[in-house]
Amino acid sequence: MLYVILVISGFDIINTKGIKNHNFIAEVRIDPSVGIIGDAAFAFFDQLSKVTIPSSITSIGKSAFSECKSLEEISIPSSVAYIGDRCF
């Protein structure tokens, strides 16, 4: 099975409700141009196992990574001042 690495850049806020076929995304790398991970941004990304969050992120919305059952590696930088309910 093919798995994809998603690199997100050029946005202030990540809201991935428009991403289709996210079941093939195994890794997400967020560019330093991004400041906020929105509510439920990566919820139900079934194959997501690794997320790289830069120090530019200040807020992670509620349920941002909920139901990511394959998530094994994520590092939250000290720049994150807010983590929403049921984030994981």
Secondary structure as UniProt FT lines:
FT   STRAND          4..8
FT   STRAND          13..14
FT   HELIX           16..18
FT   HELIX           22..24
FT   STRAND          25..30
FT   TURN            32..33
FT   STRAND          36..37
FT   TURN            39..44
FT   TURN            46..47
FT   STRAND          50..52
FT   TURN            55..56
FT   STRAND          59..60
FT   TURN            62..67
FT   TURN            69..70
FT   STRAND          73..75
FT   TURN            78..79
FT   STRAND          82..83
FT   TURN            85..86
//
